[in-house]
Amino acid sequence: MSVYTLNLRVFWPLLTCVLAALLLLHHLALRDAETSAAEDGCRDPDPGALSLLKYVLAFALCYFFIRHCASRPGDEGKRAGLGRTLLLEGHGRARRELLEEYYEREVRLSPHVLGHSKAHVAKLVSELVKVGRTDGPPESSLAFRGDHVQIGSSYEEHKVGSPDCFDILVPLRLPRGLVLDTVVFGKTPGGPPLCTMETPRRSDWTRKHRTFCDGFLHPHASSSASAAVQRLSPDCVLRWFYAAAQRCLAAVRYPFEQRCALSLSLGEEQRVQLRLTPRSDYVCCHISMGVRLIPAFPLGDSAFLVPATDPRHPGEDLWAVYFPKQEQRLLGWLKSRLPSSGSCHLKVLQLAKEVRDLGGQTLDNQARAEWKGVLSSYALKTAWLRLLLATPAEAWEERHLVERLEDLLRSLRDGLQGCVMRHLFLGGDAGALLPESVALALPKLVKDAVPSNLWEGSSQASLELVAARLSYTWAHLHRLIRLGRPQRSSLGRGLHCKHIEAE
């Protein structure tokens, strides 16, 4: 049912004009009466009542005019819409309505389209890794293990934008007999978790398989001994992985070529990306999708080592630690304790990503890269998970959306001002923070590592600038939303699909 709301910006000027007209008519009538009385030779014996009425009308006219002027700033806020009300009222219903409206219009993905996209990606990647699988460990080369691990926001239900980007870990097998020691990289204490994969100093395998050593291992000086150690090179592994994925794709290309064009590329950041460009409606709603294939070596206890780069240490053969199974287990545990219906925890993380993107849309390329580098999706997710673990479950009901989003942004701002964002699993407090089922599943190597700070490599000045801009973005969110997101398409939000029509 629609409710009529009085527009005070129109009401007060209209009332003022009516009173002014009445005063003018009264004055003209009084003047005509006095003129007629003068011509007849008689005057009104008591004009006081009429004069009093004139002064009352004049006083009312001034009063309503002053009332109109005093109410103008608030009325402009109402006319400006929900965003202006957000600035005037602060925390209130207007802010939640603004966020809900923006979420439905720009953030929320269609579960149907996302589900179709994930199904197409899973089918193609499954066929691709099966072709590269070997029955046993290879003799002197690498090989696919035959499975894949789905990671990232598309599979954790907090993807924003459109379902056109997916991350897949592809586990690899080392050659038969090769044993590599995983060593925490000691030149970045407290920084992101980085490791090296080294051969034992006394290893007969490297002397017998010179071809593999020359193609995949690089010598490095050892800090504890004079003899050099051999480290597995991420660049060499990526080049082999790209060539192997090309061969596997050629073997499975034919069944998919009639429905979508497939291409594989090795990007500037050493990323192997599989691109699916639809030829028909096989790829749901004609979405062109990119699949980032990441080679990974099992570390034990469901953790993986993936290629990494550190600008502070060029030339080092470094690997980053990923915890996909632990994160999935933690998300499942959190979901079981949160409200079964009406929980806002996923929406809070999605809106936090949008606040970040809105805050960086007016920056130049360099500043935007630094902004998104500090407020990376992994940093936002880390702060979000820490907030989930520290907040009672009932506080994540849908009606507390604004409060929880403010808590997340406040924790990010405090961390930026303190230059600290502790890694969820390597922050030094995993035992006290995580549930026992997740904490016990961490490898011993990372349990003994130095506490990791995700913002260790950023300067204090840049982090303070990001904190200030984050506060500004939240305070002026209504204006940034009004600017819109013209570069964002509507993929995944309301496109027609013949599969839906058939149902």
VEXDREN-2710 file (C-alpha; in Angstrom, 1 decimal):
% VEXDREN-2710
k/r/px/py/pz
1/MET/0.0/0.0/0.0
2/SER/1.4/3.4/-1.0
3/VAL/1.6/6.1/1.6
4/TYR/1.3/9.8/0.7
5/THR/4.1/12.0/2.1
6/LEU/3.7/15.7/2.3
7/ASN/6.3/17.6/0.3
8/LEU/7.3/20.4/2.6
9/ARG/9.4/22.0/0.0
10/VAL/6.2/22.8/-2.0
11/PHE/3.9/23.2/1.0
12/TRP/5.6/26.1/2.7
13/PRO/6.0/28.3/-0.4
14/LEU/2.4/27.6/-1.4
15/LEU/1.1/28.5/2.0
16/THR/3.1/31.7/2.0
17/CYS/1.8/32.7/-1.4
18/VAL/-1.8/32.1/-0.3
19/LEU/-1.4/34.2/2.8
20/ALA/0.3/37.0/0.8
21/ALA/-2.6/36.9/-1.7
22/LEU/-5.1/37.1/1.2
23/LEU/-3.3/40.0/2.7
24/LEU/-3.2/41.8/-0.6
25/LEU/-6.9/41.3/-1.2
26/HIS/-7.7/42.5/2.3
27/HIS/-5.6/45.6/1.8
28/LEU/-7.3/46.4/-1.5
29/ALA/-10.8/45.8/-0.1
30/LEU/-10.0/48.0/2.9
31/ARG/-8.7/50.8/0.6
32/ASP/-11.8/50.6/-1.6
33/ALA/-14.0/50.7/1.5
34/GLU/-12.2/53.8/2.8
35/THR/-12.5/55.5/-0.6
36/SER/-16.2/54.9/-0.7
37/ALA/-16.7/56.1/2.8
38/ALA/-14.8/59.3/2.0
39/GLU/-16.9/60.0/-1.0
40/ASP/-20.1/59.5/1.0
41/GLY/-18.8/61.7/3.7
42/CYS/-18.8/59.0/6.4
43/ARG/-15.9/57.0/7.9
44/ASP/-15.8/53.6/9.6
45/PRO/-16.0/54.4/13.3
46/ASP/-13.8/51.5/14.4
47/PRO/-11.2/50.3/11.9
48/GLY/-9.1/48.6/14.7
49/ALA/-10.5/45.1/14.0
50/LEU/-9.5/45.3/10.3
51/SER/-6.1/46.7/11.1
52/LEU/-5.6/43.9/13.7
53/LEU/-6.5/41.3/11.0
54/LYS/-3.9/42.8/8.7
55/TYR/-1.2/42.6/11.3
56/VAL/-2.1/39.0/12.1
57/LEU/-1.9/38.0/8.4
58/ALA/1.5/39.9/8.0
59/PHE/2.8/38.1/11.1
60/ALA/1.7/34.7/9.8
61/LEU/3.2/35.4/6.4
62/CYS/6.6/36.2/8.0
63/TYR/6.4/33.1/10.3
64/PHE/5.7/30.7/7.5
65/PHE/8.4/32.2/5.3
66/ILE/10.9/31.8/8.1
67/ARG/9.7/28.3/8.7
68/HIS/10.3/27.5/5.0
69/CYS/13.8/28.9/5.1
70/ALA/14.7/27.0/8.2
71/SER/13.4/23.7/6.8
72/ARG/15.3/23.9/3.5
73/PRO/18.5/21.9/4.4
74/GLY/16.5/19.0/5.6
75/ASP/14.1/19.2/2.7
76/GLU/17.1/19.1/0.3
77/GLY/18.2/15.9/2.0
78/LYS/14.8/14.3/1.4
79/ARG/14.7/15.4/-2.2
80/ALA/18.2/14.1/-2.8
81/GLY/17.0/10.7/-1.9
82/LEU/18.2/7.9/0.2
83/GLY/21.9/8.7/0.0
84/ARG/21.4/12.2/1.4
85/THR/19.3/10.8/4.2
86/LEU/22.2/8.5/5.0
87/LEU/24.5/11.5/5.5
88/LEU/21.9/13.3/7.7
89/GLU/20.7/10.4/9.8
90/GLY/23.8/8.3/10.0
91/HIS/23.1/4.9/11.4
92/GLY/19.4/4.2/10.6
93/ARG/16.9/2.7/8.4
94/ALA/18.0/4.8/5.4
95/ARG/21.5/3.3/5.5
96/ARG/20.2/-0.3/5.5
97/GLU/17.8/0.5/2.7
98/LEU/20.6/2.0/0.7
99/LEU/22.8/-1.1/1.1
100/GLU/19.9/-3.5/0.5
101/GLU/19.0/-1.7/-2.7
102/TYR/22.5/-1.6/-3.9
103/TYR/23.1/-5.2/-3.1
104/GLU/20.1/-6.4/-5.1
105/ARG/21.0/-4.1/-8.0
106/GLU/24.8/-4.5/-8.3
107/VAL/26.1/-7.3/-6.0
108/ARG/23.9/-10.3/-5.8
109/LEU/24.6/-13.0/-8.3
110/SER/21.9/-15.3/-9.7
111/PRO/22.4/-18.8/-8.1
112/HIS/21.2/-20.3/-11.4
113/VAL/23.8/-18.7/-13.5
114/LEU/26.6/-19.2/-11.0
115/GLY/25.6/-22.9/-10.7
116/HIS/25.7/-23.4/-14.4
117/SER/29.0/-21.7/-14.7
118/LYS/30.6/-23.8/-12.0
119/ALA/29.2/-27.0/-13.6
120/HIS/30.7/-26.1/-17.0
121/VAL/34.1/-25.3/-15.5
122/ALA/34.1/-28.5/-13.4
123/LYS/33.3/-30.7/-16.4
124/LEU/36.1/-29.2/-18.6
125/VAL/38.8/-29.2/-15.9
126/SER/37.9/-32.7/-14.8
127/GLU/38.5/-34.0/-18.3
128/LEU/41.7/-32.0/-18.7
129/VAL/43.4/-33.3/-15.5
130/LYS/42.4/-36.9/-16.1
131/VAL/44.2/-36.8/-19.4
132/GLY/47.4/-35.7/-17.7
133/ARG/47.2/-38.3/-14.9
134/THR/49.7/-41.1/-14.7
135/ASP/49.1/-44.5/-13.0
136/GLY/52.1/-43.9/-10.8
137/PRO/54.8/-41.4/-10.0
138/PRO/56.8/-40.5/-13.2
139/GLU/60.4/-41.5/-13.5
140/SER/62.1/-38.1/-14.0
141/SER/59.4/-35.5/-14.7
142/LEU/56.3/-34.0/-13.2
143/ALA/52.7/-35.3/-13.7
144/PHE/49.1/-34.4/-12.9
145/ARG/47.7/-36.2/-9.8
146/GLY/44.4/-36.4/-11.6
147/ASP/42.2/-34.3/-9.4
148/HIS/41.6/-30.6/-8.8
149/VAL/40.7/-28.4/-5.8
150/GLN/38.2/-25.6/-6.2
151/ILE/39.1/-22.4/-4.3
152/GLY/38.2/-18.8/-4.2
153/SER/35.0/-16.7/-3.8
154/SER/33.1/-18.4/-6.6
155/TYR/33.0/-21.6/-4.6
156/GLU/32.7/-20.0/-1.1
157/GLU/29.5/-18.1/-2.1
158/HIS/30.8/-14.5/-1.7
159/LYS/31.7/-13.8/-5.3
160/VAL/30.7/-10.3/-6.5
161/GLY/30.3/-8.9/-10.0
162/SER/29.7/-11.7/-12.4
163/PRO/30.5/-15.5/-12.3
164/ASP/33.2/-15.2/-15.0
165/CYS/36.4/-16.0/-13.0
166/PHE/37.3/-19.2/-11.2
167/ASP/40.5/-20.5/-9.4
168/ILE/41.4/-24.1/-9.6
169/LEU/44.3/-25.9/-7.8
170/VAL/45.8/-28.7/-9.9
171/PRO/47.9/-31.0/-7.6
172/LEU/51.1/-32.3/-9.2
173/ARG/53.3/-35.4/-8.5
174/LEU/57.0/-35.3/-8.1
175/PRO/59.2/-37.8/-9.8
176/ARG/59.6/-41.2/-8.2
177/GLY/62.2/-41.2/-5.5
178/LEU/62.6/-37.4/-5.3
179/VAL/62.2/-36.0/-1.8
180/LEU/62.1/-32.2/-1.2
181/ASP/62.4/-30.5/2.1
182/THR/60.0/-27.6/2.7
183/VAL/61.8/-24.8/4.5
184/VAL/60.2/-21.5/5.7
185/PHE/61.9/-18.6/3.9
186/GLY/63.8/-16.8/6.7
187/LYS/64.4/-13.4/4.9
188/THR/60.8/-12.2/5.4
189/PRO/60.1/-12.7/9.1
190/GLY/56.6/-11.8/9.9
191/GLY/55.6/-11.4/6.3
192/PRO/53.3/-13.5/4.1
193/PRO/53.9/-17.2/4.5
194/LEU/56.6/-18.2/1.9
195/CYS/58.6/-21.4/1.7
196/THR/61.3/-23.0/-0.5
197/MET/61.4/-26.6/-1.7
198/GLU/65.0/-27.8/-1.4
199/THR/66.7/-31.1/-2.1
200/PRO/68.6/-32.8/0.8
201/ARG/72.3/-32.0/0.8
202/ARG/73.2/-35.6/0.4
203/SER/70.9/-36.9/-2.3
204/ASP/71.9/-39.5/-4.9
205/TRP/68.7/-38.9/-6.8
206/THR/69.9/-35.5/-8.2
207/ARG/73.1/-37.1/-9.5
208/LYS/71.2/-39.8/-11.3
209/HIS/68.6/-37.6/-12.9
210/ARG/70.6/-34.7/-14.3
211/THR/67.9/-33.9/-16.9
212/PHE/65.3/-33.1/-14.3
213/CYS/67.8/-31.2/-12.2
214/ASP/68.8/-29.0/-15.1
215/GLY/65.2/-28.4/-16.1
216/PHE/63.5/-27.8/-12.8
217/LEU/66.1/-27.1/-10.0
218/HIS/68.2/-24.0/-9.4
219/PRO/71.3/-23.8/-7.1
220/HIS/71.2/-21.4/-4.2
221/ALA/73.6/-20.7/-1.4
222/SER/72.8/-22.2/1.9
223/SER/72.9/-20.0/5.0
224/SER/73.8/-23.0/7.3
225/ALA/76.5/-24.6/5.2
226/SER/79.0/-23.7/2.5
227/ALA/77.5/-26.1/0.0
228/ALA/74.8/-24.9/-2.3
229/VAL/71.3/-26.4/-2.2
230/GLN/69.0/-27.2/-5.1
231/ARG/65.6/-25.5/-5.0
232/LEU/62.6/-26.3/-7.2
233/SER/61.9/-23.3/-9.5
234/PRO/58.3/-22.0/-9.7
235/ASP/59.0/-20.5/-13.1
236/CYS/60.3/-23.8/-14.5
237/VAL/57.2/-25.6/-13.0
238/LEU/54.9/-23.1/-14.6
239/ARG/56.4/-23.4/-18.0
240/TRP/56.1/-27.2/-17.8
241/PHE/52.6/-26.9/-16.5
242/TYR/51.6/-24.6/-19.3
243/ALA/52.9/-27.0/-22.0
244/ALA/51.3/-30.0/-20.3
245/ALA/48.0/-28.2/-20.0
246/GLN/48.2/-27.4/-23.7
247/ARG/48.7/-31.0/-24.6
248/CYS/45.8/-32.1/-22.4
249/LEU/43.6/-29.4/-23.8
250/ALA/44.3/-30.6/-27.3
251/ALA/43.2/-34.1/-26.3
252/VAL/39.8/-33.0/-24.9
253/ARG/39.2/-30.0/-27.1
254/TYR/36.9/-31.7/-29.7
255/PRO/33.9/-32.5/-27.6
256/PHE/33.8/-28.9/-26.3
257/GLU/34.7/-27.0/-29.5
258/GLN/31.2/-27.2/-31.0
259/ARG/29.9/-25.4/-27.9
260/CYS/32.6/-23.0/-26.9
261/ALA/36.0/-21.8/-28.1
262/LEU/38.9/-22.8/-25.8
263/SER/42.2/-21.0/-25.4
264/LEU/45.1/-21.3/-22.9
265/SER/47.5/-18.5/-22.1
266/LEU/50.4/-17.8/-19.9
267/GLY/50.1/-14.2/-18.5
268/GLU/52.6/-11.7/-17.6
269/GLU/52.3/-12.6/-13.9
270/GLN/53.0/-16.3/-14.8
271/ARG/49.4/-17.3/-14.6
272/VAL/48.0/-20.1/-16.7
273/GLN/44.5/-19.1/-17.7
274/LEU/42.0/-21.1/-19.5
275/ARG/39.4/-19.0/-21.4
276/LEU/36.0/-20.3/-22.4
277/THR/34.2/-18.2/-25.1
278/PRO/30.7/-19.5/-25.8
279/ARG/29.5/-20.3/-29.3
280/SER/26.0/-21.2/-28.2
281/ASP/23.9/-21.2/-25.0
282/TYR/25.9/-24.1/-23.7
283/VAL/27.8/-21.7/-21.6
284/CYS/24.9/-20.3/-19.6
285/CYS/23.7/-16.9/-20.7
286/HIS/26.7/-16.4/-23.1
287/ILE/29.2/-15.6/-20.4
288/SER/32.9/-15.7/-21.3
289/MET/34.7/-17.3/-18.4
290/GLY/38.3/-17.4/-17.3
291/VAL/39.7/-20.3/-15.3
292/ARG/43.0/-19.7/-13.5
293/LEU/44.8/-23.1/-13.3
294/ILE/47.3/-23.1/-10.4
295/PRO/49.9/-25.9/-10.1
296/ALA/50.2/-27.0/-6.5
297/PHE/52.3/-29.5/-4.5
298/PRO/50.7/-31.2/-1.5
299/LEU/52.4/-30.1/1.8
300/GLY/50.5/-32.5/4.0
301/ASP/47.3/-32.2/6.0
302/SER/45.4/-30.8/3.0
303/ALA/47.7/-27.8/2.6
304/PHE/49.4/-26.9/-0.7
305/LEU/52.4/-25.0/-2.0
306/VAL/51.8/-22.8/-5.1
307/PRO/54.2/-20.6/-7.1
308/ALA/54.8/-17.2/-5.5
309/THR/56.8/-14.0/-6.2
310/ASP/58.1/-11.4/-3.8
311/PRO/59.3/-8.1/-5.3
312/ARG/61.6/-7.6/-2.3
313/HIS/63.5/-10.7/-3.1
314/PRO/63.8/-11.1/-6.9
315/GLY/65.5/-14.3/-8.1
316/GLU/64.4/-16.4/-5.1
317/ASP/62.4/-19.6/-5.8
318/LEU/59.5/-19.1/-3.4
319/TRP/56.3/-20.9/-2.8
320/ALA/53.2/-19.7/-1.0
321/VAL/51.2/-21.9/1.4
322/TYR/47.5/-22.4/0.6
323/PHE/45.0/-23.8/3.1
324/PRO/41.9/-24.6/0.9
325/LYS/40.6/-27.6/2.9
326/GLN/41.1/-25.9/6.2
327/GLU/39.2/-22.8/5.0
328/GLN/36.4/-24.9/3.7
329/ARG/36.2/-26.8/6.9
330/LEU/36.2/-23.5/8.9
331/LEU/33.4/-22.0/6.7
332/GLY/31.3/-25.1/7.2
333/TRP/31.8/-25.0/11.0
334/LEU/30.9/-21.3/11.0
335/LYS/27.8/-21.9/8.9
336/SER/26.6/-24.6/11.3
337/ARG/26.6/-22.2/14.2
338/LEU/25.2/-19.1/12.5
339/PRO/21.4/-18.5/12.2
340/SER/20.0/-21.1/9.8
341/SER/17.9/-18.6/8.0
342/GLY/18.5/-14.9/7.5
343/SER/22.2/-14.8/8.3
344/CYS/24.0/-11.7/6.8
345/HIS/27.6/-12.9/7.1
346/LEU/28.1/-13.5/3.3
347/LYS/26.4/-10.3/2.4
348/VAL/28.7/-8.4/4.8
349/LEU/31.8/-9.6/3.0
350/GLN/30.3/-8.9/-0.4
351/LEU/29.4/-5.4/0.6
352/ALA/32.9/-4.8/2.0
353/LYS/34.4/-5.8/-1.4
354/GLU/32.0/-3.3/-3.0
355/VAL/33.0/-0.5/-0.6
356/ARG/36.6/-1.2/-1.5
357/ASP/35.8/-1.1/-5.3
358/LEU/33.8/2.1/-4.9
359/GLY/36.5/3.8/-3.0
360/GLY/39.1/3.0/-5.7
361/GLN/37.1/3.9/-8.8
362/THR/38.3/7.5/-8.8
363/LEU/42.0/6.8/-8.2
364/ASP/44.6/6.6/-10.9
365/ASN/46.1/3.3/-12.0
366/GLN/49.0/3.3/-9.6
367/ALA/47.0/4.4/-6.6
368/ARG/44.2/1.9/-7.4
369/ALA/46.7/-0.9/-7.6
370/GLU/48.1/0.0/-4.2
371/TRP/44.6/0.4/-2.8
372/LYS/43.5/-3.0/-4.0
373/GLY/46.8/-4.6/-3.1
374/VAL/46.4/-3.6/0.6
375/LEU/42.7/-4.3/0.7
376/SER/43.0/-7.6/-1.3
377/SER/40.2/-10.1/-1.3
378/TYR/42.2/-12.4/1.0
379/ALA/42.9/-9.6/3.5
380/LEU/39.2/-8.7/3.5
381/LYS/38.3/-12.4/4.0
382/THR/40.8/-12.8/6.8
383/ALA/39.4/-9.8/8.7
384/TRP/35.9/-11.1/8.1
385/LEU/36.7/-14.6/9.4
386/ARG/38.3/-13.1/12.5
387/LEU/35.2/-11.1/13.1
388/LEU/33.0/-14.1/12.6
389/LEU/35.0/-16.1/15.2
390/ALA/35.0/-13.2/17.7
391/THR/31.2/-12.3/17.4
392/PRO/28.3/-14.2/18.9
393/ALA/26.2/-16.1/16.3
394/GLU/23.0/-14.2/17.0
395/ALA/24.7/-11.0/16.1
396/TRP/24.8/-12.1/12.4
397/GLU/21.0/-12.0/11.9
398/GLU/19.8/-10.0/8.9
399/ARG/18.7/-7.1/10.9
400/HIS/22.2/-6.4/12.1
401/LEU/23.7/-6.0/8.6
402/VAL/24.8/-2.4/9.0
403/GLU/26.3/-3.0/12.4
404/ARG/28.4/-6.0/11.3
405/LEU/29.5/-4.2/8.1
406/GLU/30.6/-1.2/10.3
407/ASP/32.4/-3.6/12.6
408/LEU/34.3/-5.2/9.7
409/LEU/35.3/-1.8/8.3
410/ARG/36.3/-0.6/11.7
411/SER/38.5/-3.6/12.3
412/LEU/40.2/-3.0/8.9
413/ARG/40.8/0.6/9.7
414/ASP/42.3/-0.3/13.1
415/GLY/44.5/-2.9/11.5
416/LEU/45.7/-0.4/8.9
417/GLN/46.5/2.2/11.5
418/GLY/48.4/-0.4/13.5
419/CYS/50.0/-1.9/10.3
420/VAL/48.9/-5.4/11.3
421/MET/46.7/-8.0/9.6
422/ARG/47.5/-11.4/11.1
423/HIS/47.2/-14.4/8.9
424/LEU/44.3/-16.5/10.0
425/PHE/46.3/-19.8/10.3
426/LEU/49.8/-18.3/10.7
427/GLY/49.0/-15.3/12.9
428/GLY/50.3/-16.9/16.1
429/ASP/46.9/-17.2/17.7
430/ALA/45.4/-20.0/15.6
431/GLY/45.2/-22.4/18.6
432/ALA/43.1/-19.9/20.6
433/LEU/41.1/-18.6/17.7
434/LEU/40.2/-21.6/15.5
435/PRO/38.0/-24.5/16.5
436/GLU/40.0/-27.6/17.5
437/SER/38.9/-29.6/14.4
438/VAL/40.6/-26.9/12.1
439/ALA/43.6/-26.1/14.3
440/LEU/44.7/-29.7/14.6
441/ALA/44.6/-30.1/10.8
442/LEU/47.4/-27.6/10.2
443/PRO/50.8/-28.9/9.2
444/LYS/53.5/-28.9/11.8
445/LEU/55.7/-26.7/9.6
446/VAL/53.3/-23.8/9.7
447/LYS/52.4/-24.2/13.4
448/ASP/56.1/-23.5/14.3
449/ALA/56.4/-20.6/11.9
450/VAL/56.9/-17.0/12.9
451/PRO/53.5/-15.1/13.1
452/SER/52.6/-13.8/9.7
453/ASN/51.5/-10.3/9.0
454/LEU/49.8/-9.9/5.6
455/TRP/50.7/-6.1/5.5
456/GLU/54.4/-6.6/6.4
457/GLY/55.6/-5.4/3.0
458/SER/53.5/-2.1/3.0
459/SER/54.8/1.1/4.4
460/GLN/53.1/2.8/7.4
461/ALA/52.4/5.9/5.4
462/SER/50.6/4.0/2.6
463/LEU/48.6/2.0/5.2
464/GLU/47.5/5.2/6.9
465/LEU/46.4/6.7/3.6
466/VAL/44.4/3.6/2.9
467/ALA/42.8/3.8/6.4
468/ALA/41.8/7.4/5.8
469/ARG/40.4/6.7/2.4
470/LEU/38.4/3.7/3.7
471/SER/36.8/6.0/6.4
472/TYR/36.0/8.6/3.8
473/THR/34.5/6.0/1.5
474/TRP/32.2/4.7/4.2
475/ALA/31.1/8.2/5.2
476/HIS/30.4/9.2/1.6
477/LEU/29.1/5.9/0.4
478/HIS/25.8/7.4/-0.9
479/ARG/27.7/9.8/-3.2
480/LEU/29.9/7.0/-4.6
481/ILE/26.9/4.8/-5.2
482/ARG/25.2/7.6/-7.0
483/LEU/28.2/7.8/-9.3
484/GLY/27.3/4.2/-10.3
485/ARG/29.4/1.5/-11.8
486/PRO/29.2/2.0/-15.5
487/GLN/31.9/-0.5/-16.3
488/ARG/30.0/-3.4/-14.6
489/SER/27.8/-5.5/-16.8
490/SER/24.7/-7.3/-15.8
491/LEU/26.1/-10.8/-16.3
492/GLY/24.7/-13.2/-13.8
493/ARG/21.9/-10.8/-12.7
494/GLY/18.7/-11.4/-14.6
495/LEU/19.8/-12.6/-18.0
496/HIS/17.5/-14.8/-19.9
497/CYS/18.5/-18.4/-20.3
498/LYS/16.8/-21.1/-22.3
499/HIS/17.4/-23.6/-19.5
500/ILE/15.2/-21.5/-17.2
501/GLU/12.6/-21.1/-19.9
502/ALA/12.6/-24.9/-20.4
503/GLU/12.0/-25.5/-16.8
END
